[in-house]
Amino acid sequence: MNDFITLHQRQYALPTQPVVVVCIDGCDPQYITQGIADGVCPTIARFHTQGLASTADCVMPSFTNPNNVSIVTGAPPEVHGIAGNYSLDRQTGKEIMMTDASLLRGETLLALLSEAGVAVAAITAKDKLRKVLGHHLKGICFSSEKAGTCTLEEHGIDDVLALVGRPLPDMYSGDLSLFVLDAGLALLRQKRAQVLYLSLSDYIQHKFAPGTPQSNEFLKAIDDRLQAFIDEGAIVGCVADHGMSDKNNSNGTPNVVFLQDKLEERFGAKSARVICPITDPFVRHHGALGSFVRVYAKDPEQIEAMIDYISGLSGIEDTLNRYQAAVKLGLPEDREADIVVISSESCVLGSCASEHDLSSVGDRPLRSHGGYSEQSVPFMLSQPVSEAYLQRAKTTRLRNFDIFDFALNGAQRKV
C-alpha cells in the first residue's frame, strides 16, 4: 500500500497525525494583522513565531466556489473546471448556480485520501459547497446551513446538533462559521476524522472592517478554536478563499458600475448579457455585486468594440477577451465568456440596476471581492516546515491551493 496519493501531478503524504485545514472565508490579511495588533488572536500570533505565516494569492475570480475547489484539488480552475458560483450555459442559454459537482473535472484530495483509508471530514458553512467538496468522499460531509437534516446515507453522519451541543445557527451570523469549527472539533475529539477541511462563511467580513469590535470578537472566537485543535494534537493550516475590500463612494453609497445597462445604452437593447459569478443564495452578504463579471455578446462582431468601450469606463481595471482571460487568469477557456471584466479595488460590477436589490446590503457600507485587489490571503501553519518548503515560501508565489501540500508534506511532525 502506498503511503501517498497523487493528484494533478502532485504527491501528498498520508497523515501520521491529525491535519485540519481551515478556509477562513473572506479573510483579508489585514484582519490578521489588525487582530494580532489588537491582541485578540494569540494562537495565530504564535503561528508567526513558531510555525509558518505568510500570504498567498487566491485564484481568479476571487470568489468562494472556485477557490474552495482549488484548495481541495491543489489546482487552478483551468484544471478542475469550476470558475464561479454562477454561470451561463452557452449550450442552453440558461443561467445556472453551482450546487453540485457536475462541472468538476477530476477528483479531490479529500476523496482520494478517503479512498486510501484516511478518515476524512469536510464541513462547510453554506450548503452550496457541500456536494462538490463531498464528491466521491467516503467519509463525513455536511454544512452548518443544513446541519439539522443530516443523514448517514447522504452525509455520513446524523444528529449533528447533538454532536455540537447547540441549535442550528442563523444563516446571517458569525455563528454559522463557529458551528463548523465546533463540529470539526467534536469529530476530532471522538477520533472520527483524521483529516478535516473546514470552510467558513464571510458574513462578518462582508459587514465589518478589520479592527471593528464585531470583527475582533469573531476573530477571537476562531482563534480560540484553532488552539483547541492544536491541543488535540492536530497540525492546523489556515488560508482564505479571497480577501475583502471597501466598495463605496466617499458618501458611503456603493460604488457600482451596472455594466449591462451601460452596454445596452451604447450597443442597443439585449446586445449583451452580463453574468455576475459572485451570485449565490445569500444576497444579504453582497447584493450579488462583486469585482468580476462575464459578458456574453449577442453579436460576435461587436466583441472588440465592447472591449474598447468597457476599458474606457471609470472603475474598470482590466478587460479581457475569452482567450486572454483563460491564459492570464488560469481559467478553462471552453467555459469562458466572450469578455471578462475586472473592476478596481474600490468598485463593484453589476448587470442591470433593476436586478440588484441594494436594500439587502444597506445596513452597512458595502464590502465585497472578486478582483485582483482581493487575491492576497493569509497562508499559515501551526507547525514549522522543512527547509525546502521554507525556501519555497520565501522565494516563490504561494497559492492558497498549496496549503494541503504544505500541511501534509512540508510541516514538521510532532514527536
C-alpha positions, 0 to 999 in steps of 0.5 A: 500500500502506498503511503501517498496519493497523487493528484494533478501531478502532485504527491501528498503524504498520508497523515501520521497525525491529525491535519485540519485545514481551515478556509477562513472565508473572506479573510483579508490579511489585514484582519490578521494583522489588525487582530494580532495588533489588537491582541485578540488572536494569540494562537495565530500570533504564535503561528508567526513565531513558531510555525509558518505565516505568510500570504498567498494569492487566491485564484481568479475570480476571487470568489468562494466556489472556485477557490474552495475547489482549488484548495481541495484539488491543489489546482487552478480552475483551468484544471478542475473546471469550476470558475464561479458560483454562477454561470451561463450555459452557452449550450442552453442559454440558461443561467445556472448556480453551482450546487453540485459537482457536475462541472468538476473535472477530476477528483479531490484530495479529500476523496482520494485520501478517503479512498486510501483509508484516511478518515476524512471530514469536510464541513462547510458553512453554506450548503452550496459547497457541500456536494462538490467538496463531498464528491466521491468522499467516503467519509463525513460531509455536511454544512452548518446551513443544513446541519439539522437534516443530516443523514448517514446515507447522504452525509455520513453522519446524523444528529449533528446538533447533538454532536455540537451541543447547540441549535442550528445557527442563523444563516446571517451570523458569525455563528454559522462559521463557529458551528463548523469549527465546533463540529470539526472539533467534536469529530476530532475529539471522538477520533472520527476524522483524521483529516478535516477541511473546514470552510467558513462563511464571510458574513462578518467580513462582508459587514465589518472592517478589520479592527471593528469590535464585531470583527475582533470578537469573531476573530477571537472566537476562531482563534480560540478554536484553532488552539483547541485543535492544536491541543488535540494534537492536530497540525492546523493550516489556515488560508482564505478563499479571497480577501475583502475590500471597501466598495463605496463612494466617499458618501458611503453609497456603493460604488457600482458600475451596472455594466449591462445597462451601460452596454445596452445604452451604447450597443442597443437593447439585449446586445449583451448579457452580463453574468455576475459569478459572485451570485449565490443564495445569500444576497444579504452578504453582497447584493450579488455585486462583486469585482468580476463579471462575464459578458456574453455578446449577442453579436460576435462582431461587436466583441472588440468594440465592447472591449474598447468601450468597457476599458474606457469606463471609470472603475474598470481595471482590466478587460479581457477577451475569452482567450486572454482571460483563460491564459492570464487568469488560469481559467478553462477557456471552453467555459469562458465568456466572450469578455471578462471584466475586472473592476478596481479595488474600490468598485463593484460590477453589476448587470442591470440596476433593476436586478440588484436589490441594494436594500439587502446590503444597506445596513452597512457600507458595502464590502465585497471581492472578486478582483485582483485587489482581493487575491492576497490571503493569509497562508499559515501553519501551526507547525514549522516546515522543512527547509525546502518548503521554507525556501519555497515560501520565501522565494516563490508565489504561494497559492492558497491551493498549496496549503494541503501540500504544505500541511501534509508534506512540508510541516514538521511532525510532532514527536 
